Amino acid sequence: MINKTLMIQGTTSDAGKSIFVAGLCRILKRRGISVVPFKPQNMALNSAVTTDGGEIGRAQAVQAQACGLQAHSDMNPVLIKPNSDVAAQIIIHGKAIADMDAIDFHAYKSTAMSAVLESHQRLSEQYNAIIVEGAGSPAEINLRDRDIANMGFAEAVDCPVLLIADIDRGGVFAHLVGTVDLLSASEQQRIKGFIINRFRGDKALLDPGLDWLEKRSDKIVYGVLPYLQGLHIESEDSLIQRNNNTDALIKIIVPALPRISNHTDFDALRLHPKVDFEYIGPGQAIPSCDLIILPGSKSVRADYNWLLENNWGEYLNKHLRYAGKLIGICGGFQMLGQFIDDPEGIEGAAGSTTGFGFFDMQTELKHHKQLHKRSAKLFLNNAKVTGYEIHCGISHGPALLRPAITDDGFTDGAVSADDQIMGSYLHGLFDEKPACDQLLEWAGMNTAEAIDYMALKEREIDRLADAIEQHIDVDAIIKLLN
């Protein structure tokens, strides 16, 4: 192959770049092509641990799965994890290097581009095709200078680009034509064609518009992907507030923290046909339930204060008095202890915050981030549990003598003496069916029978790939790689 790299850019955020890359990667894998996903720069709080001990955006981990690969830090060399409205943690090649505001990161972009090109070069030496996902839109005028996420990268490696737009939002022709018009002449030539995503209805009614678009732009429309009802591909950012299961046997709620991280922890619950799952946002009435889960957070002390401001402290005590169950995951686990200390200001202003005090333990935030993949046993019938750790805090105290998860030489989390409260640093607690079954039974669901979430993820990637094969001119796209 002469050109190994193809880039998918979008007219907006959430236009469908991530899922299209995942589906295309699965198609290429099916055709026996050695393929790898790549995203030069990502901004997300939902990340995944890699085989080389780093972290990348969740979307790239899903795309790696579509390729039949383990996630690697080269697939997303620059990851930005916001920890406030004005600053973010910058992760290069899987490792956190500093917290920066927008001005500092803009100045750092030349260095970041070097890291991006290093990773791209390494992948190009190992794989026959690299499918790249852009970020946001290439037509963000204020971000064009020193761009590494969209056309700046495409120009640097001299790769062709396809532009995808979401017709379900409306204004799809304006999105596509307007985006192209705002690019430079060389960037316009780099765009080889368009993909229209999430179309509902009779395509014959759309065809006149497609003919106009091709004549107006002198570019190819490679296809129109229909709206795939109920498609589940793990998301980096979007929270689906409620699943609306009317025949549920158990009610589970999760506070929608301002800096919630790794919310894909709950996808297996949200998709369960017998679980009524709901995120509870600010100012929203907190309903009675069987299980409350405090999720991970990128700013634990700030999100803990948000919980107090939204009456969660009083509600948790009432919930436990009425024999409800409570789980804390990662940052949520840290909140269950007596203190959260941040002497160096890793996640905000330096200081210490008193936690809920349900566990006799303290947590200190440290610069060195813990990044581990785990396969171990749950305290409930030694059910198999797999997942990963991504956290800065180190917890200690007597509560940890009753761990929630164990393996040879490894313990994690805590379980209260009355068996009502559990905490763990492990993301992915519910992904394995045995662990999910046991945790649902522990929370009060009789005859719990969890979905096979791992198999479901594979089926949904295949469903997406099948739809792309049917509605998109994949052969023409593959020619762009030849």
VEXDREN-2710 file (C-alpha; in Angstrom, 1 decimal):
% VEXDREN-2710
k/r/px/py/pz
1/MET/0.0/0.0/0.0
2/ILE/1.2/3.5/-0.9
3/ASN/-1.0/5.4/1.5
4/LYS/-1.7/3.5/4.7
5/THR/-3.7/6.3/6.5
6/LEU/-7.3/7.4/6.0
7/MET/-8.8/10.1/8.3
8/ILE/-12.5/10.5/9.2
9/GLN/-13.4/14.0/10.2
10/GLY/-16.8/15.4/11.3
11/THR/-18.7/18.6/10.7
12/THR/-19.5/18.6/14.5
13/SER/-18.8/16.8/17.7
14/ASP/-20.9/13.6/17.9
15/ALA/-21.4/13.5/14.1
16/GLY/-20.5/9.8/14.1
17/LYS/-16.7/9.8/13.7
18/SER/-16.1/7.3/16.5
19/ILE/-18.6/4.7/15.5
20/PHE/-17.8/4.9/11.8
21/VAL/-14.1/4.3/12.5
22/ALA/-15.1/1.3/14.7
23/GLY/-17.3/-0.1/12.0
24/LEU/-14.8/0.4/9.2
25/CYS/-12.1/-1.1/11.3
26/ARG/-14.2/-4.3/11.8
27/ILE/-14.9/-4.5/8.0
28/LEU/-11.2/-4.2/7.2
29/LYS/-10.4/-6.9/9.8
30/ARG/-13.0/-9.2/8.2
31/ARG/-11.3/-8.7/4.9
32/GLY/-7.9/-9.8/6.3
33/ILE/-6.4/-6.3/6.3
34/SER/-4.1/-5.5/9.2
35/VAL/-5.7/-2.4/10.6
36/VAL/-5.3/-0.1/13.7
37/PRO/-7.3/2.9/15.0
38/PHE/-5.7/6.2/15.7
39/LYS/-6.8/9.5/17.2
40/PRO/-4.1/12.2/17.5
41/GLN/-5.8/14.2/20.2
42/ASN/-8.8/13.3/22.3
43/MET/-10.6/15.1/25.1
44/ALA/-12.6/12.8/27.3
45/LEU/-13.0/11.7/30.9
46/ASN/-13.9/8.2/29.9
47/SER/-10.6/6.4/29.3
48/ALA/-9.2/2.9/29.2
49/VAL/-6.0/1.3/30.4
50/THR/-3.6/0.0/27.7
51/THR/-1.4/-3.1/27.5
52/ASP/1.7/-0.9/27.8
53/GLY/0.4/0.6/31.1
54/GLY/-1.0/3.9/29.8
55/GLU/-4.4/5.3/29.2
56/ILE/-6.3/6.4/26.1
57/GLY/-9.8/7.6/25.2
58/ARG/-12.5/5.0/25.5
59/ALA/-13.5/5.3/21.8
60/GLN/-10.0/4.1/20.8
61/ALA/-10.3/1.1/23.1
62/VAL/-13.6/0.2/21.4
63/GLN/-12.0/0.7/17.9
64/ALA/-9.1/-1.5/19.0
65/GLN/-11.6/-4.2/19.9
66/ALA/-13.2/-3.8/16.5
67/CYS/-9.7/-4.5/15.0
68/GLY/-9.2/-7.5/17.3
69/LEU/-6.4/-5.7/19.1
70/GLN/-5.5/-4.8/22.7
71/ALA/-5.6/-1.1/23.4
72/HIS/-2.2/0.6/23.2
73/SER/-1.2/4.2/24.1
74/ASP/0.0/4.8/20.5
75/MET/-3.6/4.7/19.4
76/ASN/-4.3/8.0/21.2
77/PRO/-1.0/9.7/21.9
78/VAL/-2.6/12.9/23.3
79/LEU/-5.4/12.7/25.8
80/ILE/-6.9/15.7/27.5
81/LYS/-8.9/15.1/30.7
82/PRO/-10.6/18.2/32.0
83/ASN/-10.4/18.6/35.8
84/SER/-12.1/22.1/35.9
85/ASP/-13.7/24.5/33.5
86/VAL/-10.4/26.1/32.8
87/ALA/-7.7/23.4/33.2
88/ALA/-7.1/19.8/32.2
89/GLN/-4.7/17.0/32.8
90/ILE/-2.5/16.4/29.7
91/ILE/-1.6/12.8/29.0
92/ILE/1.1/12.0/26.4
93/HIS/1.8/8.5/25.3
94/GLY/-0.4/7.2/28.0
95/LYS/1.2/9.1/30.9
96/ALA/0.0/12.2/32.7
97/ILE/2.7/14.9/32.3
98/ALA/1.1/18.1/33.7
99/ASP/-2.1/20.2/34.2
100/MET/-2.5/23.0/31.7
101/ASP/-5.0/25.7/30.9
102/ALA/-5.9/26.3/27.3
103/ILE/-3.2/28.9/26.7
104/ASP/-0.5/26.7/28.1
105/PHE/-1.6/23.7/26.0
106/HIS/-1.8/25.9/22.9
107/ALA/1.9/26.7/23.4
108/TYR/2.6/23.1/24.0
109/LYS/1.0/21.8/20.8
110/SER/4.2/21.7/18.8
111/THR/5.7/19.3/21.3
112/ALA/2.4/17.3/21.3
113/MET/2.5/17.1/17.5
114/SER/5.9/15.4/17.8
115/ALA/4.4/12.8/20.1
116/VAL/1.5/12.3/17.6
117/LEU/3.9/11.8/14.7
118/GLU/6.0/9.4/16.7
119/SER/3.0/7.2/17.5
120/HIS/1.7/7.3/13.9
121/GLN/5.1/6.3/12.6
122/ARG/5.3/3.3/14.9
123/LEU/1.8/2.1/13.9
124/SER/2.6/2.6/10.2
125/GLU/5.5/0.2/10.7
126/GLN/3.2/-2.5/12.2
127/TYR/-0.1/-2.3/10.3
128/ASN/-1.2/-2.1/6.7
129/ALA/-4.0/0.4/7.4
130/ILE/-4.5/3.2/9.9
131/ILE/-8.0/4.6/10.3
132/VAL/-7.8/8.0/12.0
133/GLU/-10.6/9.8/13.9
134/GLY/-10.6/13.5/14.0
135/ALA/-11.8/15.6/16.9
136/GLY/-14.8/18.1/16.8
137/SER/-14.7/19.9/13.5
138/PRO/-11.8/20.9/11.2
139/ALA/-13.6/24.3/10.6
140/GLU/-13.1/25.6/14.2
141/ILE/-11.4/28.8/13.1
142/ASN/-10.0/29.7/16.5
143/LEU/-8.3/26.3/16.8
144/ARG/-6.7/26.2/13.3
145/ASP/-3.3/27.5/14.5
146/ARG/-1.0/24.6/15.4
147/ASP/-3.9/22.1/15.0
148/ILE/-2.9/18.5/15.7
149/ALA/-6.4/17.0/15.9
150/ASN/-7.8/17.5/12.3
151/MET/-6.3/19.0/9.2
152/GLY/-3.0/19.9/10.9
153/PHE/-2.4/16.1/11.3
154/ALA/-3.8/15.2/7.9
155/GLU/-1.5/17.7/6.2
156/ALA/1.5/16.6/8.2
157/VAL/1.1/12.9/7.1
158/ASP/-0.4/13.7/3.7
159/CYS/-3.5/11.5/4.1
160/PRO/-7.0/11.6/2.4
161/VAL/-10.0/12.6/4.5
162/LEU/-13.7/11.7/4.5
163/LEU/-16.1/14.1/6.1
164/ILE/-19.1/12.8/8.1
165/ALA/-22.2/14.7/9.1
166/ASP/-25.3/13.8/11.2
167/ILE/-28.5/14.4/9.3
168/ASP/-30.6/13.7/12.3
169/ARG/-29.5/17.1/13.7
170/GLY/-30.8/18.9/10.6
171/GLY/-28.9/21.2/8.3
172/VAL/-26.7/18.5/6.9
173/PHE/-26.0/20.2/3.6
174/ALA/-25.1/23.4/5.3
175/HIS/-22.8/21.5/7.6
176/LEU/-20.9/19.8/4.8
177/VAL/-20.7/22.7/2.4
178/GLY/-19.9/25.2/5.1
179/THR/-17.2/23.1/6.6
180/VAL/-15.5/22.6/3.2
181/ASP/-15.8/26.4/2.4
182/LEU/-14.0/27.3/5.6
183/LEU/-10.9/25.2/4.8
184/SER/-7.9/26.2/2.9
185/ALA/-7.5/25.1/-0.8
186/SER/-5.1/22.3/0.0
187/GLU/-7.4/21.0/2.8
188/GLN/-10.4/21.2/0.5
189/GLN/-8.6/19.0/-2.0
190/ARG/-7.7/16.6/0.8
191/ILE/-11.4/15.8/1.4
192/LYS/-12.3/13.0/-1.0
193/GLY/-16.0/12.8/-0.2
194/PHE/-18.8/12.7/2.3
195/ILE/-20.7/10.3/4.5
196/ILE/-24.1/11.1/5.9
197/ASN/-25.0/9.5/9.2
198/ARG/-28.3/8.7/11.1
199/PHE/-30.7/9.0/8.2
200/ARG/-34.4/8.2/8.9
201/GLY/-36.9/7.6/6.1
202/ASP/-36.9/6.9/2.3
203/LYS/-33.6/7.6/0.8
204/ALA/-35.2/8.4/-2.6
205/LEU/-36.4/11.7/-1.0
206/LEU/-32.8/12.5/-0.2
207/ASP/-31.2/11.6/-3.5
208/PRO/-31.9/15.0/-5.2
209/GLY/-30.0/16.7/-2.4
210/LEU/-27.1/14.3/-2.7
211/ASP/-26.9/15.0/-6.5
212/TRP/-26.8/18.7/-5.7
213/LEU/-24.1/18.2/-3.1
214/GLU/-21.9/16.3/-5.4
215/LYS/-22.2/18.9/-8.1
216/ARG/-21.8/21.8/-5.7
217/SER/-18.7/20.3/-4.0
218/ASP/-17.2/18.2/-6.8
219/LYS/-16.9/15.4/-4.3
220/ILE/-18.3/12.0/-3.9
221/VAL/-21.1/11.0/-1.4
222/TYR/-19.8/7.6/-0.4
223/GLY/-23.1/6.6/1.2
224/VAL/-25.9/7.3/3.7
225/LEU/-25.9/5.3/6.9
226/PRO/-29.4/4.8/8.4
227/TYR/-30.3/5.6/12.0
228/LEU/-29.5/2.4/13.8
229/GLN/-32.1/2.1/16.5
230/GLY/-30.7/1.1/19.9
231/LEU/-27.2/0.7/18.7
232/HIS/-24.8/0.4/21.6
233/ILE/-21.2/1.4/21.0
234/GLU/-19.5/2.5/24.3
235/SER/-19.6/6.3/24.5
236/GLU/-16.9/8.7/25.8
237/ASP/-19.2/11.5/26.9
238/SER/-22.9/11.1/26.4
239/LEU/-25.0/10.1/29.4
240/ILE/-28.3/8.4/28.6
241/GLN/-30.3/9.6/31.7
242/ARG/-32.7/6.6/32.0
243/ASN/-33.4/3.3/30.3
244/ASN/-37.2/3.2/30.9
245/ASN/-37.4/-0.5/31.6
246/THR/-41.1/-0.9/32.7
247/ASP/-40.8/-4.5/33.9
248/ALA/-37.6/-4.0/36.0
249/LEU/-37.0/-6.0/39.2
250/ILE/-34.5/-3.6/40.7
251/LYS/-33.9/0.2/40.8
252/ILE/-30.4/1.6/40.5
253/ILE/-29.4/5.2/40.6
254/VAL/-26.1/7.0/39.9
255/PRO/-25.5/10.7/40.6
256/ALA/-24.5/12.5/37.4
257/LEU/-21.4/14.2/38.9
258/PRO/-20.1/17.3/37.1
259/ARG/-16.8/15.5/36.5
260/ILE/-18.0/12.0/36.3
261/SER/-15.5/9.6/34.7
262/ASN/-15.7/6.2/33.1
263/HIS/-19.5/6.1/33.0
264/THR/-19.3/3.1/30.8
265/ASP/-19.0/1.2/34.1
266/PHE/-22.8/1.2/34.1
267/ASP/-23.6/0.2/30.5
268/ALA/-24.2/-3.4/31.5
269/LEU/-26.7/-2.2/34.0
270/ARG/-28.4/0.4/31.8
271/LEU/-28.9/-2.3/29.1
272/HIS/-30.1/-5.0/31.5
273/PRO/-33.8/-5.7/30.7
274/LYS/-34.7/-6.2/34.4
275/VAL/-32.9/-3.1/35.8
276/ASP/-34.5/0.4/36.1
277/PHE/-31.3/2.5/35.8
278/GLU/-31.3/6.3/36.1
279/TYR/-28.7/9.1/36.4
280/ILE/-29.8/11.8/38.8
281/GLY/-28.7/15.3/37.8
282/PRO/-28.5/18.6/39.8
283/GLY/-31.7/19.8/41.4
284/GLN/-33.5/16.6/40.4
285/ALA/-35.5/14.7/43.0
286/ILE/-33.7/11.6/44.3
287/PRO/-36.0/8.6/44.0
288/SER/-36.1/5.6/46.3
289/CYS/-34.1/2.7/45.0
290/ASP/-32.4/-0.6/45.8
291/LEU/-28.8/0.4/45.0
292/ILE/-26.9/3.7/44.8
293/ILE/-23.6/3.7/43.0
294/LEU/-21.2/6.6/43.5
295/PRO/-19.2/6.8/40.2
296/GLY/-15.6/7.7/39.4
297/SER/-14.7/11.4/39.3
298/LYS/-11.8/13.5/37.8
299/SER/-12.2/16.0/40.7
300/VAL/-13.2/13.9/43.7
301/ARG/-13.3/16.6/46.4
302/ALA/-15.2/19.1/44.2
303/ASP/-17.7/16.4/43.2
304/TYR/-18.1/15.3/46.8
305/ASN/-19.0/18.9/47.7
306/TRP/-21.5/18.9/44.8
307/LEU/-23.2/15.8/46.3
308/LEU/-23.5/17.6/49.6
309/GLU/-25.0/20.7/47.9
310/ASN/-27.5/18.4/46.2
311/ASN/-28.7/16.7/49.4
312/TRP/-27.0/13.4/48.7
313/GLY/-25.4/13.1/52.2
314/GLU/-28.8/13.1/53.9
315/TYR/-30.3/10.8/51.3
316/LEU/-27.5/8.3/51.6
317/ASN/-27.9/8.0/55.4
318/LYS/-31.7/7.5/54.9
319/HIS/-31.1/5.0/52.2
320/LEU/-28.8/2.9/54.4
321/ARG/-31.2/3.1/57.4
322/TYR/-33.8/1.5/55.2
323/ALA/-31.4/-1.4/54.3
324/GLY/-30.5/-0.1/50.8
325/LYS/-27.2/-1.0/49.2
326/LEU/-24.4/1.4/48.3
327/ILE/-21.3/0.9/46.0
328/GLY/-18.5/3.4/45.5
329/ILE/-16.2/3.0/42.4
330/CYS/-12.8/4.7/42.3
331/GLY/-13.5/8.4/43.2
332/GLY/-16.8/7.3/44.6
333/PHE/-15.0/4.8/46.8
334/GLN/-12.7/7.5/48.1
335/MET/-15.7/9.6/49.1
336/LEU/-16.9/6.7/51.3
337/GLY/-13.9/7.2/53.7
338/GLN/-13.2/9.7/56.4
339/PHE/-10.9/12.0/54.6
340/ILE/-9.7/12.8/51.1
341/ASP/-6.3/14.7/51.2
342/ASP/-4.8/16.5/48.3
343/PRO/-1.8/18.3/49.8
344/GLU/-0.2/19.0/46.4
345/GLY/-3.3/20.3/44.6
346/ILE/-3.4/17.5/42.1
347/GLU/-7.2/17.8/41.4
348/GLY/-7.7/21.4/42.4
349/ALA/-6.8/23.7/45.3
350/ALA/-4.6/21.9/47.8
351/GLY/-6.4/20.9/51.0
352/SER/-8.3/18.1/52.7
353/THR/-12.0/17.2/52.6
354/THR/-14.0/15.2/55.1
355/GLY/-15.7/12.2/53.4
356/PHE/-19.0/10.5/54.2
357/GLY/-17.2/8.4/56.8
358/PHE/-18.9/5.1/56.0
359/PHE/-15.5/3.4/55.8
360/ASP/-12.7/3.7/58.4
361/MET/-10.1/4.8/55.8
362/GLN/-8.3/7.9/54.4
363/THR/-7.2/8.7/50.9
364/GLU/-4.2/10.8/49.8
365/LEU/-4.0/12.0/46.2
366/LYS/-0.5/11.5/44.7
367/HIS/1.1/12.5/41.4
368/HIS/1.9/9.0/40.3
369/LYS/-1.3/7.6/38.7
370/GLN/-2.2/4.0/39.3
371/LEU/-2.9/2.3/35.9
372/HIS/-3.5/-1.4/36.1
373/LYS/-5.6/-4.1/34.3
374/ARG/-7.0/-6.7/36.8
375/SER/-8.6/-10.1/36.7
376/ALA/-9.6/-11.3/40.2
377/LYS/-12.4/-12.6/42.4
378/LEU/-15.4/-10.8/43.9
379/PHE/-16.1/-11.2/47.6
380/LEU/-19.5/-12.7/46.6
381/ASN/-18.9/-16.4/45.8
382/ASN/-15.5/-15.7/44.3
383/ALA/-17.2/-14.6/41.1
384/LYS/-14.8/-13.6/38.3
385/VAL/-14.4/-9.9/37.9
386/THR/-12.2/-8.1/35.3
387/GLY/-11.5/-4.4/35.0
388/TYR/-8.9/-1.7/35.3
389/GLU/-7.7/0.9/37.7
390/ILE/-7.1/4.6/36.8
391/HIS/-6.6/6.8/39.9
392/CYS/-4.2/9.1/41.7
393/GLY/-5.4/8.3/45.3
394/ILE/-3.9/5.8/47.7
395/SER/-6.2/4.6/50.4
396/HIS/-5.3/3.1/53.7
397/GLY/-7.1/2.2/56.9
398/PRO/-8.8/-0.7/58.8
399/ALA/-11.7/-0.9/56.4
400/LEU/-9.4/-2.4/53.7
401/LEU/-8.9/-5.5/55.9
402/ARG/-12.3/-6.6/54.5
403/PRO/-11.6/-6.3/50.8
404/ALA/-14.2/-6.5/48.0
405/ILE/-11.9/-8.1/45.5
406/THR/-9.0/-10.4/45.9
407/ASP/-6.4/-12.4/43.9
408/ASP/-3.1/-13.9/44.6
409/GLY/-1.1/-11.2/46.4
410/PHE/-3.7/-8.5/45.5
411/THR/-6.6/-7.0/47.4
412/ASP/-8.9/-4.1/46.4
413/GLY/-11.6/-2.1/48.0
414/ALA/-13.7/-2.7/51.1
415/VAL/-17.0/-4.2/52.3
416/SER/-18.8/-2.9/55.4
417/ALA/-19.3/-5.2/58.4
418/ASP/-23.1/-5.1/57.9
419/ASP/-22.7/-6.0/54.2
420/GLN/-24.6/-2.9/53.0
421/ILE/-21.7/-1.0/51.5
422/MET/-19.0/-1.9/49.0
423/GLY/-16.2/0.1/47.5
424/SER/-13.6/-0.6/44.8
425/TYR/-11.1/1.1/42.6
426/LEU/-11.9/-1.3/39.8
427/HIS/-13.7/0.0/36.7
428/GLY/-15.7/-2.6/34.8
429/LEU/-17.2/-4.3/37.9
430/PHE/-20.4/-5.2/36.0
431/ASP/-18.9/-6.2/32.6
432/GLU/-18.4/-9.9/33.4
433/LYS/-21.6/-11.8/33.7
434/PRO/-20.8/-13.8/36.9
435/ALA/-19.8/-10.7/38.8
436/CYS/-22.8/-8.7/37.5
437/ASP/-25.2/-11.5/38.6
438/GLN/-23.7/-11.7/42.1
439/LEU/-23.8/-7.9/42.6
440/LEU/-27.4/-7.7/41.4
441/GLU/-28.4/-10.5/43.8
442/TRP/-26.5/-8.7/46.6
443/ALA/-28.5/-5.6/45.8
444/GLY/-31.8/-7.4/46.2
445/MET/-32.6/-8.7/42.7
446/ASN/-34.0/-12.2/42.9
447/THR/-33.0/-14.7/40.2
448/ALA/-30.6/-12.2/38.8
449/GLU/-29.5/-13.1/35.2
450/ALA/-27.2/-10.5/33.7
451/ILE/-26.7/-10.0/30.0
452/ASP/-23.5/-11.2/28.5
453/TYR/-22.1/-7.7/28.1
454/MET/-18.9/-8.8/26.4
455/ALA/-20.8/-10.8/23.8
456/LEU/-23.2/-7.9/23.4
457/LYS/-20.4/-5.4/22.5
458/GLU/-19.1/-7.8/19.8
459/ARG/-22.6/-8.2/18.3
460/GLU/-23.2/-4.5/18.2
461/ILE/-19.8/-3.8/16.5
462/ASP/-20.7/-6.5/13.9
463/ARG/-24.2/-5.0/13.5
464/LEU/-22.6/-1.6/12.8
465/ALA/-20.1/-3.1/10.3
466/ASP/-23.0/-4.9/8.5
467/ALA/-24.9/-1.6/8.1
468/ILE/-21.8/0.1/6.8
469/GLU/-21.2/-2.7/4.3
470/GLN/-24.8/-2.4/3.1
471/HIS/-25.1/1.3/2.8
472/ILE/-21.6/2.7/2.2
473/ASP/-19.4/2.1/-0.8
474/VAL/-16.7/0.4/1.3
475/ASP/-14.7/-0.8/-1.8
476/ALA/-14.3/2.8/-3.0
477/ILE/-13.2/3.8/0.5
478/ILE/-10.6/1.1/0.6
479/LYS/-9.2/2.3/-2.8
480/LEU/-8.3/5.5/-0.9
481/LEU/-5.8/3.3/1.0
482/ASN/-4.2/1.9/-2.2
END
